[in-house]
Amino acid sequence: MTALSDVIASCHCAIYTYGVAAGFIAQPNIALDCQADYRILRDALIEKATALKLPVPAAEAAYKLPIEISNSQTAVTVCAQLENSLSAQFADFLSSESAIEYSDFTSTPQRCALRGYKWSGVSYAFPA
């Protein structure tokens, strides 16, 4: 699998995670808006992979979340962890790939970090 395939797979996971989280938080539209953002990002990445003739991973039927979402607090925690993880993953991806080919995605790590901050209230200099 390529690095691009890995970030597409992570977008699939984010879409699933936000769908689950939306069922537990008081304002589900916040999670559903994040889910929509990841659908748009995933579709753009799939389009790029297809244009480059790279493999595109299919979404899994379900994903194992880092902790079970059982209430609003755990949903918010999982969303914050997800965004911090994706911020780091996208930063690594962009640093390892051609800047010209993926210039449309350079703001993605920042957007993930901002969403992570909105979920947790904690800012990380170097998300892990």
Chimera marker file (.cmm) of the C-alpha trace (Angstrom):
<marker_set name="trace">
<marker id="1" x="0.000" y="0.000" z="0.000" r="1" g="1" b="0" radius="0.5"/>
<marker id="2" x="1.222" y="3.511" z="-0.770" r="1" g="1" b="0" radius="0.5"/>
<marker id="3" x="1.358" y="6.484" z="1.595" r="1" g="1" b="0" radius="0.5"/>
<marker id="4" x="-1.567" y="7.965" z="-0.325" r="1" g="1" b="0" radius="0.5"/>
<marker id="5" x="-3.537" y="4.748" z="0.183" r="1" g="1" b="0" radius="0.5"/>
<marker id="6" x="-2.797" y="4.970" z="3.909" r="1" g="1" b="0" radius="0.5"/>
<marker id="7" x="-4.255" y="8.471" z="4.229" r="1" g="1" b="0" radius="0.5"/>
<marker id="8" x="-7.308" y="7.466" z="2.187" r="1" g="1" b="0" radius="0.5"/>
<marker id="9" x="-7.816" y="4.543" z="4.579" r="1" g="1" b="0" radius="0.5"/>
<marker id="10" x="-7.527" y="6.967" z="7.498" r="1" g="1" b="0" radius="0.5"/>
<marker id="11" x="-10.204" y="9.157" z="5.936" r="1" g="1" b="0" radius="0.5"/>
<marker id="12" x="-12.485" y="6.104" z="5.715" r="1" g="1" b="0" radius="0.5"/>
<marker id="13" x="-11.865" y="5.516" z="9.434" r="1" g="1" b="0" radius="0.5"/>
<marker id="14" x="-12.553" y="9.180" z="10.288" r="1" g="1" b="0" radius="0.5"/>
<marker id="15" x="-15.858" y="9.062" z="8.404" r="1" g="1" b="0" radius="0.5"/>
<marker id="16" x="-16.877" y="5.979" z="10.379" r="1" g="1" b="0" radius="0.5"/>
<marker id="17" x="-15.700" y="7.438" z="13.707" r="1" g="1" b="0" radius="0.5"/>
<marker id="18" x="-17.634" y="10.664" z="13.267" r="1" g="1" b="0" radius="0.5"/>
<marker id="19" x="-20.746" y="8.704" z="12.347" r="1" g="1" b="0" radius="0.5"/>
<marker id="20" x="-20.519" y="6.794" z="15.626" r="1" g="1" b="0" radius="0.5"/>
<marker id="21" x="-19.654" y="9.903" z="17.662" r="1" g="1" b="0" radius="0.5"/>
<marker id="22" x="-22.619" y="11.835" z="16.259" r="1" g="1" b="0" radius="0.5"/>
<marker id="23" x="-24.943" y="9.409" z="18.012" r="1" g="1" b="0" radius="0.5"/>
<marker id="24" x="-23.554" y="10.332" z="21.421" r="1" g="1" b="0" radius="0.5"/>
<marker id="25" x="-22.943" y="14.077" z="21.491" r="1" g="1" b="0" radius="0.5"/>
<marker id="26" x="-25.499" y="16.749" z="22.297" r="1" g="1" b="0" radius="0.5"/>
<marker id="27" x="-24.906" y="18.595" z="19.027" r="1" g="1" b="0" radius="0.5"/>
<marker id="28" x="-24.472" y="15.853" z="16.431" r="1" g="1" b="0" radius="0.5"/>
<marker id="29" x="-24.174" y="18.377" z="13.600" r="1" g="1" b="0" radius="0.5"/>
<marker id="30" x="-20.649" y="19.198" z="14.780" r="1" g="1" b="0" radius="0.5"/>
<marker id="31" x="-19.551" y="15.586" z="14.250" r="1" g="1" b="0" radius="0.5"/>
<marker id="32" x="-21.554" y="15.293" z="11.037" r="1" g="1" b="0" radius="0.5"/>
<marker id="33" x="-19.864" y="18.429" z="9.658" r="1" g="1" b="0" radius="0.5"/>
<marker id="34" x="-16.471" y="16.883" z="10.403" r="1" g="1" b="0" radius="0.5"/>
<marker id="35" x="-17.639" y="13.678" z="8.738" r="1" g="1" b="0" radius="0.5"/>
<marker id="36" x="-18.641" y="15.673" z="5.645" r="1" g="1" b="0" radius="0.5"/>
<marker id="37" x="-15.210" y="17.362" z="5.595" r="1" g="1" b="0" radius="0.5"/>
<marker id="38" x="-13.557" y="13.942" z="5.564" r="1" g="1" b="0" radius="0.5"/>
<marker id="39" x="-15.825" y="12.705" z="2.793" r="1" g="1" b="0" radius="0.5"/>
<marker id="40" x="-14.765" y="15.666" z="0.654" r="1" g="1" b="0" radius="0.5"/>
<marker id="41" x="-11.098" y="15.100" z="1.508" r="1" g="1" b="0" radius="0.5"/>
<marker id="42" x="-11.364" y="11.353" z="0.849" r="1" g="1" b="0" radius="0.5"/>
<marker id="43" x="-12.990" y="11.945" z="-2.521" r="1" g="1" b="0" radius="0.5"/>
<marker id="44" x="-10.260" y="14.414" z="-3.527" r="1" g="1" b="0" radius="0.5"/>
<marker id="45" x="-7.551" y="11.969" z="-2.441" r="1" g="1" b="0" radius="0.5"/>
<marker id="46" x="-9.229" y="9.126" z="-4.348" r="1" g="1" b="0" radius="0.5"/>
<marker id="47" x="-9.372" y="11.323" z="-7.420" r="1" g="1" b="0" radius="0.5"/>
<marker id="48" x="-5.632" y="12.044" z="-7.049" r="1" g="1" b="0" radius="0.5"/>
<marker id="49" x="-4.814" y="8.353" z="-6.559" r="1" g="1" b="0" radius="0.5"/>
<marker id="50" x="-6.879" y="7.393" z="-9.589" r="1" g="1" b="0" radius="0.5"/>
<marker id="51" x="-5.157" y="10.027" z="-11.725" r="1" g="1" b="0" radius="0.5"/>
<marker id="52" x="-1.763" y="8.676" z="-10.601" r="1" g="1" b="0" radius="0.5"/>
<marker id="53" x="-2.903" y="5.078" z="-11.178" r="1" g="1" b="0" radius="0.5"/>
<marker id="54" x="-2.301" y="4.200" z="-7.525" r="1" g="1" b="0" radius="0.5"/>
<marker id="55" x="-4.338" y="1.677" z="-5.514" r="1" g="1" b="0" radius="0.5"/>
<marker id="56" x="-7.399" y="2.963" z="-3.671" r="1" g="1" b="0" radius="0.5"/>
<marker id="57" x="-8.348" y="1.057" z="-0.517" r="1" g="1" b="0" radius="0.5"/>
<marker id="58" x="-11.986" y="0.202" z="0.087" r="1" g="1" b="0" radius="0.5"/>
<marker id="59" x="-13.612" y="1.231" z="3.340" r="1" g="1" b="0" radius="0.5"/>
<marker id="60" x="-13.937" y="-1.403" z="6.032" r="1" g="1" b="0" radius="0.5"/>
<marker id="61" x="-17.374" y="-2.383" z="7.307" r="1" g="1" b="0" radius="0.5"/>
<marker id="62" x="-16.373" y="-1.195" z="10.798" r="1" g="1" b="0" radius="0.5"/>
<marker id="63" x="-13.289" y="0.106" z="12.607" r="1" g="1" b="0" radius="0.5"/>
<marker id="64" x="-11.923" y="-0.591" z="16.081" r="1" g="1" b="0" radius="0.5"/>
<marker id="65" x="-11.964" y="2.673" z="17.982" r="1" g="1" b="0" radius="0.5"/>
<marker id="66" x="-9.222" y="3.427" z="20.546" r="1" g="1" b="0" radius="0.5"/>
<marker id="67" x="-11.836" y="3.485" z="23.318" r="1" g="1" b="0" radius="0.5"/>
<marker id="68" x="-15.469" y="2.446" z="23.317" r="1" g="1" b="0" radius="0.5"/>
<marker id="69" x="-17.802" y="5.361" z="22.712" r="1" g="1" b="0" radius="0.5"/>
<marker id="70" x="-20.501" y="5.070" z="25.342" r="1" g="1" b="0" radius="0.5"/>
<marker id="71" x="-21.366" y="8.685" z="26.139" r="1" g="1" b="0" radius="0.5"/>
<marker id="72" x="-20.687" y="12.267" z="25.080" r="1" g="1" b="0" radius="0.5"/>
<marker id="73" x="-17.392" y="12.487" z="26.964" r="1" g="1" b="0" radius="0.5"/>
<marker id="74" x="-15.892" y="9.395" z="25.342" r="1" g="1" b="0" radius="0.5"/>
<marker id="75" x="-17.155" y="10.546" z="21.940" r="1" g="1" b="0" radius="0.5"/>
<marker id="76" x="-15.382" y="13.893" z="22.336" r="1" g="1" b="0" radius="0.5"/>
<marker id="77" x="-12.215" y="12.138" z="23.537" r="1" g="1" b="0" radius="0.5"/>
<marker id="78" x="-12.159" y="9.812" z="20.525" r="1" g="1" b="0" radius="0.5"/>
<marker id="79" x="-12.744" y="12.720" z="18.116" r="1" g="1" b="0" radius="0.5"/>
<marker id="80" x="-9.895" y="14.716" z="19.662" r="1" g="1" b="0" radius="0.5"/>
<marker id="81" x="-7.539" y="11.709" z="19.513" r="1" g="1" b="0" radius="0.5"/>
<marker id="82" x="-8.540" y="11.044" z="15.922" r="1" g="1" b="0" radius="0.5"/>
<marker id="83" x="-7.797" y="14.592" z="14.804" r="1" g="1" b="0" radius="0.5"/>
<marker id="84" x="-4.447" y="14.752" z="16.589" r="1" g="1" b="0" radius="0.5"/>
<marker id="85" x="-3.429" y="11.450" z="15.035" r="1" g="1" b="0" radius="0.5"/>
<marker id="86" x="-4.554" y="12.513" z="11.551" r="1" g="1" b="0" radius="0.5"/>
<marker id="87" x="-2.758" y="15.844" z="11.846" r="1" g="1" b="0" radius="0.5"/>
<marker id="88" x="0.517" y="14.020" z="12.413" r="1" g="1" b="0" radius="0.5"/>
<marker id="89" x="-0.210" y="11.423" z="9.727" r="1" g="1" b="0" radius="0.5"/>
<marker id="90" x="-0.996" y="14.037" z="7.076" r="1" g="1" b="0" radius="0.5"/>
<marker id="91" x="2.076" y="16.090" z="8.022" r="1" g="1" b="0" radius="0.5"/>
<marker id="92" x="4.242" y="12.963" z="7.625" r="1" g="1" b="0" radius="0.5"/>
<marker id="93" x="2.547" y="12.105" z="4.344" r="1" g="1" b="0" radius="0.5"/>
<marker id="94" x="3.082" y="15.576" z="2.900" r="1" g="1" b="0" radius="0.5"/>
<marker id="95" x="6.699" y="15.708" z="4.015" r="1" g="1" b="0" radius="0.5"/>
<marker id="96" x="7.441" y="12.402" z="2.293" r="1" g="1" b="0" radius="0.5"/>
<marker id="97" x="5.653" y="13.059" z="-0.990" r="1" g="1" b="0" radius="0.5"/>
<marker id="98" x="6.166" y="15.475" z="-3.856" r="1" g="1" b="0" radius="0.5"/>
<marker id="99" x="5.054" y="18.916" z="-2.732" r="1" g="1" b="0" radius="0.5"/>
<marker id="100" x="3.858" y="19.772" z="-6.230" r="1" g="1" b="0" radius="0.5"/>
<marker id="101" x="1.647" y="16.690" z="-6.651" r="1" g="1" b="0" radius="0.5"/>
<marker id="102" x="-0.062" y="17.168" z="-3.295" r="1" g="1" b="0" radius="0.5"/>
<marker id="103" x="-0.089" y="20.962" z="-2.921" r="1" g="1" b="0" radius="0.5"/>
<marker id="104" x="-3.910" y="20.927" z="-2.707" r="1" g="1" b="0" radius="0.5"/>
<marker id="105" x="-3.626" y="19.138" z="0.647" r="1" g="1" b="0" radius="0.5"/>
<marker id="106" x="-1.001" y="21.224" z="2.456" r="1" g="1" b="0" radius="0.5"/>
<marker id="107" x="-3.534" y="22.796" z="4.827" r="1" g="1" b="0" radius="0.5"/>
<marker id="108" x="-4.892" y="19.415" z="5.937" r="1" g="1" b="0" radius="0.5"/>
<marker id="109" x="-2.592" y="18.934" z="8.982" r="1" g="1" b="0" radius="0.5"/>
<marker id="110" x="-3.511" y="22.399" z="10.226" r="1" g="1" b="0" radius="0.5"/>
<marker id="111" x="-7.240" y="21.772" z="9.752" r="1" g="1" b="0" radius="0.5"/>
<marker id="112" x="-6.935" y="18.482" z="11.662" r="1" g="1" b="0" radius="0.5"/>
<marker id="113" x="-5.036" y="20.205" z="14.484" r="1" g="1" b="0" radius="0.5"/>
<marker id="114" x="-7.683" y="22.918" z="14.708" r="1" g="1" b="0" radius="0.5"/>
<marker id="115" x="-10.479" y="20.351" z="14.877" r="1" g="1" b="0" radius="0.5"/>
<marker id="116" x="-8.509" y="18.465" z="17.541" r="1" g="1" b="0" radius="0.5"/>
<marker id="117" x="-8.248" y="21.662" z="19.558" r="1" g="1" b="0" radius="0.5"/>
<marker id="118" x="-11.966" y="22.338" z="19.173" r="1" g="1" b="0" radius="0.5"/>
<marker id="119" x="-12.749" y="18.861" z="20.501" r="1" g="1" b="0" radius="0.5"/>
<marker id="120" x="-10.287" y="18.801" z="23.395" r="1" g="1" b="0" radius="0.5"/>
<marker id="121" x="-9.438" y="22.406" z="24.202" r="1" g="1" b="0" radius="0.5"/>
<marker id="122" x="-5.775" y="21.362" z="24.207" r="1" g="1" b="0" radius="0.5"/>
<marker id="123" x="-3.266" y="22.444" z="21.594" r="1" g="1" b="0" radius="0.5"/>
<marker id="124" x="-0.307" y="20.229" z="20.724" r="1" g="1" b="0" radius="0.5"/>
<marker id="125" x="2.842" y="21.619" z="19.139" r="1" g="1" b="0" radius="0.5"/>
<marker id="126" x="3.633" y="18.223" z="17.658" r="1" g="1" b="0" radius="0.5"/>
<marker id="127" x="0.534" y="16.004" z="17.541" r="1" g="1" b="0" radius="0.5"/>
<marker id="128" x="1.216" y="12.295" z="17.752" r="1" g="1" b="0" radius="0.5"/>
<link id1="1" id2="2" r="1" g="1" b="0" radius="0.2"/>
<link id1="2" id2="3" r="1" g="1" b="0" radius="0.2"/>
<link id1="3" id2="4" r="1" g="1" b="0" radius="0.2"/>
<link id1="4" id2="5" r="1" g="1" b="0" radius="0.2"/>
<link id1="5" id2="6" r="1" g="1" b="0" radius="0.2"/>
<link id1="6" id2="7" r="1" g="1" b="0" radius="0.2"/>
<link id1="7" id2="8" r="1" g="1" b="0" radius="0.2"/>
<link id1="8" id2="9" r="1" g="1" b="0" radius="0.2"/>
<link id1="9" id2="10" r="1" g="1" b="0" radius="0.2"/>
<link id1="10" id2="11" r="1" g="1" b="0" radius="0.2"/>
<link id1="11" id2="12" r="1" g="1" b="0" radius="0.2"/>
<link id1="12" id2="13" r="1" g="1" b="0" radius="0.2"/>
<link id1="13" id2="14" r="1" g="1" b="0" radius="0.2"/>
<link id1="14" id2="15" r="1" g="1" b="0" radius="0.2"/>
<link id1="15" id2="16" r="1" g="1" b="0" radius="0.2"/>
<link id1="16" id2="17" r="1" g="1" b="0" radius="0.2"/>
<link id1="17" id2="18" r="1" g="1" b="0" radius="0.2"/>
<link id1="18" id2="19" r="1" g="1" b="0" radius="0.2"/>
<link id1="19" id2="20" r="1" g="1" b="0" radius="0.2"/>
<link id1="20" id2="21" r="1" g="1" b="0" radius="0.2"/>
<link id1="21" id2="22" r="1" g="1" b="0" radius="0.2"/>
<link id1="22" id2="23" r="1" g="1" b="0" radius="0.2"/>
<link id1="23" id2="24" r="1" g="1" b="0" radius="0.2"/>
<link id1="24" id2="25" r="1" g="1" b="0" radius="0.2"/>
<link id1="25" id2="26" r="1" g="1" b="0" radius="0.2"/>
<link id1="26" id2="27" r="1" g="1" b="0" radius="0.2"/>
<link id1="27" id2="28" r="1" g="1" b="0" radius="0.2"/>
<link id1="28" id2="29" r="1" g="1" b="0" radius="0.2"/>
<link id1="29" id2="30" r="1" g="1" b="0" radius="0.2"/>
<link id1="30" id2="31" r="1" g="1" b="0" radius="0.2"/>
<link id1="31" id2="32" r="1" g="1" b="0" radius="0.2"/>
<link id1="32" id2="33" r="1" g="1" b="0" radius="0.2"/>
<link id1="33" id2="34" r="1" g="1" b="0" radius="0.2"/>
<link id1="34" id2="35" r="1" g="1" b="0" radius="0.2"/>
<link id1="35" id2="36" r="1" g="1" b="0" radius="0.2"/>
<link id1="36" id2="37" r="1" g="1" b="0" radius="0.2"/>
<link id1="37" id2="38" r="1" g="1" b="0" radius="0.2"/>
<link id1="38" id2="39" r="1" g="1" b="0" radius="0.2"/>
<link id1="39" id2="40" r="1" g="1" b="0" radius="0.2"/>
<link id1="40" id2="41" r="1" g="1" b="0" radius="0.2"/>
<link id1="41" id2="42" r="1" g="1" b="0" radius="0.2"/>
<link id1="42" id2="43" r="1" g="1" b="0" radius="0.2"/>
<link id1="43" id2="44" r="1" g="1" b="0" radius="0.2"/>
<link id1="44" id2="45" r="1" g="1" b="0" radius="0.2"/>
<link id1="45" id2="46" r="1" g="1" b="0" radius="0.2"/>
<link id1="46" id2="47" r="1" g="1" b="0" radius="0.2"/>
<link id1="47" id2="48" r="1" g="1" b="0" radius="0.2"/>
<link id1="48" id2="49" r="1" g="1" b="0" radius="0.2"/>
<link id1="49" id2="50" r="1" g="1" b="0" radius="0.2"/>
<link id1="50" id2="51" r="1" g="1" b="0" radius="0.2"/>
<link id1="51" id2="52" r="1" g="1" b="0" radius="0.2"/>
<link id1="52" id2="53" r="1" g="1" b="0" radius="0.2"/>
<link id1="53" id2="54" r="1" g="1" b="0" radius="0.2"/>
<link id1="54" id2="55" r="1" g="1" b="0" radius="0.2"/>
<link id1="55" id2="56" r="1" g="1" b="0" radius="0.2"/>
<link id1="56" id2="57" r="1" g="1" b="0" radius="0.2"/>
<link id1="57" id2="58" r="1" g="1" b="0" radius="0.2"/>
<link id1="58" id2="59" r="1" g="1" b="0" radius="0.2"/>
<link id1="59" id2="60" r="1" g="1" b="0" radius="0.2"/>
<link id1="60" id2="61" r="1" g="1" b="0" radius="0.2"/>
<link id1="61" id2="62" r="1" g="1" b="0" radius="0.2"/>
<link id1="62" id2="63" r="1" g="1" b="0" radius="0.2"/>
<link id1="63" id2="64" r="1" g="1" b="0" radius="0.2"/>
<link id1="64" id2="65" r="1" g="1" b="0" radius="0.2"/>
<link id1="65" id2="66" r="1" g="1" b="0" radius="0.2"/>
<link id1="66" id2="67" r="1" g="1" b="0" radius="0.2"/>
<link id1="67" id2="68" r="1" g="1" b="0" radius="0.2"/>
<link id1="68" id2="69" r="1" g="1" b="0" radius="0.2"/>
<link id1="69" id2="70" r="1" g="1" b="0" radius="0.2"/>
<link id1="70" id2="71" r="1" g="1" b="0" radius="0.2"/>
<link id1="71" id2="72" r="1" g="1" b="0" radius="0.2"/>
<link id1="72" id2="73" r="1" g="1" b="0" radius="0.2"/>
<link id1="73" id2="74" r="1" g="1" b="0" radius="0.2"/>
<link id1="74" id2="75" r="1" g="1" b="0" radius="0.2"/>
<link id1="75" id2="76" r="1" g="1" b="0" radius="0.2"/>
<link id1="76" id2="77" r="1" g="1" b="0" radius="0.2"/>
<link id1="77" id2="78" r="1" g="1" b="0" radius="0.2"/>
<link id1="78" id2="79" r="1" g="1" b="0" radius="0.2"/>
<link id1="79" id2="80" r="1" g="1" b="0" radius="0.2"/>
<link id1="80" id2="81" r="1" g="1" b="0" radius="0.2"/>
<link id1="81" id2="82" r="1" g="1" b="0" radius="0.2"/>
<link id1="82" id2="83" r="1" g="1" b="0" radius="0.2"/>
<link id1="83" id2="84" r="1" g="1" b="0" radius="0.2"/>
<link id1="84" id2="85" r="1" g="1" b="0" radius="0.2"/>
<link id1="85" id2="86" r="1" g="1" b="0" radius="0.2"/>
<link id1="86" id2="87" r="1" g="1" b="0" radius="0.2"/>
<link id1="87" id2="88" r="1" g="1" b="0" radius="0.2"/>
<link id1="88" id2="89" r="1" g="1" b="0" radius="0.2"/>
<link id1="89" id2="90" r="1" g="1" b="0" radius="0.2"/>
<link id1="90" id2="91" r="1" g="1" b="0" radius="0.2"/>
<link id1="91" id2="92" r="1" g="1" b="0" radius="0.2"/>
<link id1="92" id2="93" r="1" g="1" b="0" radius="0.2"/>
<link id1="93" id2="94" r="1" g="1" b="0" radius="0.2"/>
<link id1="94" id2="95" r="1" g="1" b="0" radius="0.2"/>
<link id1="95" id2="96" r="1" g="1" b="0" radius="0.2"/>
<link id1="96" id2="97" r="1" g="1" b="0" radius="0.2"/>
<link id1="97" id2="98" r="1" g="1" b="0" radius="0.2"/>
<link id1="98" id2="99" r="1" g="1" b="0" radius="0.2"/>
<link id1="99" id2="100" r="1" g="1" b="0" radius="0.2"/>
<link id1="100" id2="101" r="1" g="1" b="0" radius="0.2"/>
<link id1="101" id2="102" r="1" g="1" b="0" radius="0.2"/>
<link id1="102" id2="103" r="1" g="1" b="0" radius="0.2"/>
<link id1="103" id2="104" r="1" g="1" b="0" radius="0.2"/>
<link id1="104" id2="105" r="1" g="1" b="0" radius="0.2"/>
<link id1="105" id2="106" r="1" g="1" b="0" radius="0.2"/>
<link id1="106" id2="107" r="1" g="1" b="0" radius="0.2"/>
<link id1="107" id2="108" r="1" g="1" b="0" radius="0.2"/>
<link id1="108" id2="109" r="1" g="1" b="0" radius="0.2"/>
<link id1="109" id2="110" r="1" g="1" b="0" radius="0.2"/>
<link id1="110" id2="111" r="1" g="1" b="0" radius="0.2"/>
<link id1="111" id2="112" r="1" g="1" b="0" radius="0.2"/>
<link id1="112" id2="113" r="1" g="1" b="0" radius="0.2"/>
<link id1="113" id2="114" r="1" g="1" b="0" radius="0.2"/>
<link id1="114" id2="115" r="1" g="1" b="0" radius="0.2"/>
<link id1="115" id2="116" r="1" g="1" b="0" radius="0.2"/>
<link id1="116" id2="117" r="1" g="1" b="0" radius="0.2"/>
<link id1="117" id2="118" r="1" g="1" b="0" radius="0.2"/>
<link id1="118" id2="119" r="1" g="1" b="0" radius="0.2"/>
<link id1="119" id2="120" r="1" g="1" b="0" radius="0.2"/>
<link id1="120" id2="121" r="1" g="1" b="0" radius="0.2"/>
<link id1="121" id2="122" r="1" g="1" b="0" radius="0.2"/>
<link id1="122" id2="123" r="1" g="1" b="0" radius="0.2"/>
<link id1="123" id2="124" r="1" g="1" b="0" radius="0.2"/>
<link id1="124" id2="125" r="1" g="1" b="0" radius="0.2"/>
<link id1="125" id2="126" r="1" g="1" b="0" radius="0.2"/>
<link id1="126" id2="127" r="1" g="1" b="0" radius="0.2"/>
<link id1="127" id2="128" r="1" g="1" b="0" radius="0.2"/>
</marker_set>
